Amino acid sequence: MKRSNLAIGLALASLLATLTSAPAQATGDPERGAYLAAISDCGGCHTPGAMTPQPDISRPMAGNAIGFAIPELGIFYPPNLTPDIATGLGAWTEDEIVRAIRTGERPDGRILAPIMPWRAYAAYSDADIADLVAYLRSLPAVEHQVPGPFGPDETPPAPYMAFVFPQ
């Protein structure tokens, strides 16, 4: 009897370890999330080669090596939004992704570049945000590290577009 209790305990411990180490699954609808990402034009920045005549549509949302220079702030490159652990959102929790979309704050506390329209996305409903997160979690993980960010006095290694504010 003691031996079977030990086996059951080990099996339960193993199951618990598996469940707690598995990435969180988004509760939204990934198909609707893909629609919301399309009409929000997320891929217009976050897809490799976006803003060129030949974006790499085989790697949607995998980050872009063409950045944006924001006067007095620096140069920012659209990051990888795929679930890749090393270079994307794979290590982020669902709540951390939601916070970035809603408040513009990354898990490390850094505020997203002003080019990211999080203020507009903050108005999305909870269901909309859950659908976006489900879509991002459904993408194939793509290992793709984008450059930066870079301060205003640094020289980035990749091309960028410069914004000029009216005077």
Contacts in CASP RR format, 6 or more apart in sequence:
PFRMAT RR
TARGET T0000
AUTHOR 0000-0000-0000
METHOD contacts of the structure
MODEL  1
MKRSNLAIGLALASLLATLTSAPAQATGDPERGAYLAAISDCGGCHTPGA
MTPQPDISRPMAGNAIGFAIPELGIFYPPNLTPDIATGLGAWTEDEIVRA
IRTGERPDGRILAPIMPWRAYAAYSDADIADLVAYLRSLPAVEHQVPGPF
GPDETPPAPYMAFVFPQ
23 83 0 8 1.000
23 90 0 8 1.000
23 137 0 8 1.000
24 93 0 8 1.000
24 94 0 8 1.000
25 137 0 8 1.000
26 94 0 8 1.000
26 130 0 8 1.000
26 133 0 8 1.000
26 134 0 8 1.000
26 136 0 8 1.000
26 137 0 8 1.000
26 138 0 8 1.000
27 94 0 8 1.000
27 130 0 8 1.000
27 134 0 8 1.000
28 127 0 8 1.000
28 130 0 8 1.000
28 131 0 8 1.000
28 133 0 8 1.000
28 134 0 8 1.000
29 130 0 8 1.000
29 131 0 8 1.000
29 134 0 8 1.000
30 131 0 8 1.000
30 134 0 8 1.000
30 135 0 8 1.000
30 137 0 8 1.000
30 138 0 8 1.000
31 135 0 8 1.000
32 131 0 8 1.000
32 135 0 8 1.000
33 128 0 8 1.000
33 131 0 8 1.000
33 132 0 8 1.000
33 134 0 8 1.000
33 135 0 8 1.000
34 135 0 8 1.000
34 138 0 8 1.000
36 124 0 8 1.000
36 128 0 8 1.000
36 131 0 8 1.000
36 132 0 8 1.000
36 135 0 8 1.000
37 43 0 8 1.000
37 61 0 8 1.000
37 132 0 8 1.000
37 135 0 8 1.000
37 136 0 8 1.000
40 117 0 8 1.000
40 121 0 8 1.000
42 61 0 8 1.000
42 81 0 8 1.000
43 50 0 8 1.000
43 55 0 8 1.000
43 60 0 8 1.000
43 61 0 8 1.000
44 50 0 8 1.000
44 51 0 8 1.000
44 55 0 8 1.000
45 51 0 8 1.000
45 64 0 8 1.000
45 78 0 8 1.000
45 115 0 8 1.000
46 60 0 8 1.000
46 61 0 8 1.000
46 62 0 8 1.000
46 63 0 8 1.000
46 64 0 8 1.000
46 78 0 8 1.000
46 79 0 8 1.000
46 80 0 8 1.000
46 81 0 8 1.000
47 55 0 8 1.000
47 56 0 8 1.000
47 57 0 8 1.000
47 59 0 8 1.000
47 60 0 8 1.000
47 61 0 8 1.000
47 62 0 8 1.000
47 63 0 8 1.000
47 64 0 8 1.000
48 55 0 8 1.000
48 56 0 8 1.000
48 59 0 8 1.000
48 62 0 8 1.000
48 63 0 8 1.000
48 64 0 8 1.000
48 65 0 8 1.000
48 144 0 8 1.000
49 55 0 8 1.000
49 56 0 8 1.000
49 64 0 8 1.000
49 65 0 8 1.000
49 66 0 8 1.000
50 64 0 8 1.000
50 66 0 8 1.000
50 78 0 8 1.000
51 64 0 8 1.000
51 66 0 8 1.000
51 161 0 8 1.000
52 66 0 8 1.000
56 62 0 8 1.000
59 82 0 8 1.000
59 142 0 8 1.000
59 144 0 8 1.000
60 139 0 8 1.000
61 80 0 8 1.000
61 81 0 8 1.000
61 82 0 8 1.000
61 136 0 8 1.000
61 139 0 8 1.000
62 80 0 8 1.000
62 81 0 8 1.000
62 82 0 8 1.000
62 84 0 8 1.000
62 142 0 8 1.000
62 144 0 8 1.000
63 77 0 8 1.000
63 78 0 8 1.000
63 79 0 8 1.000
63 80 0 8 1.000
63 81 0 8 1.000
63 144 0 8 1.000
63 146 0 8 1.000
64 77 0 8 1.000
64 78 0 8 1.000
64 146 0 8 1.000
65 77 0 8 1.000
65 146 0 8 1.000
65 147 0 8 1.000
65 158 0 8 1.000
65 159 0 8 1.000
66 77 0 8 1.000
66 158 0 8 1.000
66 159 0 8 1.000
66 160 0 8 1.000
66 161 0 8 1.000
67 75 0 8 1.000
67 76 0 8 1.000
67 77 0 8 1.000
67 78 0 8 1.000
67 156 0 8 1.000
67 158 0 8 1.000
67 159 0 8 1.000
67 160 0 8 1.000
67 161 0 8 1.000
68 75 0 8 1.000
68 76 0 8 1.000
68 77 0 8 1.000
68 113 0 8 1.000
68 115 0 8 1.000
68 160 0 8 1.000
68 161 0 8 1.000
68 163 0 8 1.000
69 75 0 8 1.000
69 160 0 8 1.000
69 161 0 8 1.000
69 162 0 8 1.000
69 163 0 8 1.000
70 76 0 8 1.000
70 113 0 8 1.000
70 114 0 8 1.000
70 115 0 8 1.000
70 163 0 8 1.000
71 152 0 8 1.000
71 163 0 8 1.000
71 164 0 8 1.000
71 165 0 8 1.000
72 152 0 8 1.000
73 113 0 8 1.000
73 114 0 8 1.000
73 151 0 8 1.000
73 152 0 8 1.000
74 149 0 8 1.000
74 150 0 8 1.000
74 151 0 8 1.000
74 152 0 8 1.000
74 154 0 8 1.000
75 148 0 8 1.000
75 149 0 8 1.000
75 150 0 8 1.000
75 151 0 8 1.000
75 152 0 8 1.000
75 154 0 8 1.000
75 156 0 8 1.000
75 160 0 8 1.000
76 113 0 8 1.000
76 115 0 8 1.000
76 148 0 8 1.000
76 149 0 8 1.000
76 150 0 8 1.000
77 146 0 8 1.000
77 147 0 8 1.000
77 148 0 8 1.000
77 149 0 8 1.000
77 156 0 8 1.000
77 158 0 8 1.000
77 160 0 8 1.000
78 146 0 8 1.000
79 88 0 8 1.000
79 146 0 8 1.000
80 87 0 8 1.000
80 88 0 8 1.000
80 89 0 8 1.000
80 142 0 8 1.000
80 144 0 8 1.000
80 145 0 8 1.000
80 146 0 8 1.000
81 88 0 8 1.000
81 89 0 8 1.000
81 136 0 8 1.000
81 139 0 8 1.000
82 88 0 8 1.000
82 89 0 8 1.000
82 90 0 8 1.000
82 136 0 8 1.000
82 139 0 8 1.000
82 140 0 8 1.000
82 141 0 8 1.000
82 142 0 8 1.000
82 144 0 8 1.000
83 89 0 8 1.000
83 90 0 8 1.000
83 136 0 8 1.000
83 137 0 8 1.000
83 139 0 8 1.000
83 141 0 8 1.000
84 90 0 8 1.000
84 141 0 8 1.000
84 142 0 8 1.000
84 143 0 8 1.000
84 144 0 8 1.000
85 91 0 8 1.000
85 141 0 8 1.000
86 143 0 8 1.000
86 145 0 8 1.000
87 142 0 8 1.000
87 143 0 8 1.000
87 144 0 8 1.000
87 145 0 8 1.000
87 146 0 8 1.000
88 141 0 8 1.000
88 144 0 8 1.000
89 97 0 8 1.000
89 136 0 8 1.000
90 141 0 8 1.000
92 100 0 8 1.000
92 107 0 8 1.000
93 107 0 8 1.000
94 133 0 8 1.000
94 137 0 8 1.000
96 106 0 8 1.000
96 107 0 8 1.000
97 133 0 8 1.000
97 136 0 8 1.000
98 129 0 8 1.000
98 133 0 8 1.000
99 105 0 8 1.000
99 107 0 8 1.000
100 106 0 8 1.000
100 107 0 8 1.000
100 112 0 8 1.000
100 118 0 8 1.000
101 118 0 8 1.000
101 121 0 8 1.000
101 122 0 8 1.000
101 124 0 8 1.000
101 129 0 8 1.000
101 132 0 8 1.000
101 133 0 8 1.000
102 118 0 8 1.000
102 121 0 8 1.000
102 122 0 8 1.000
102 129 0 8 1.000
103 118 0 8 1.000
103 122 0 8 1.000
104 111 0 8 1.000
104 112 0 8 1.000
104 116 0 8 1.000
104 118 0 8 1.000
105 111 0 8 1.000
105 112 0 8 1.000
106 112 0 8 1.000
112 118 0 8 1.000
113 149 0 8 1.000
115 163 0 8 1.000
121 129 0 8 1.000
121 132 0 8 1.000
124 132 0 8 1.000
147 156 0 8 1.000
147 157 0 8 1.000
147 158 0 8 1.000
148 156 0 8 1.000
150 156 0 8 1.000
END
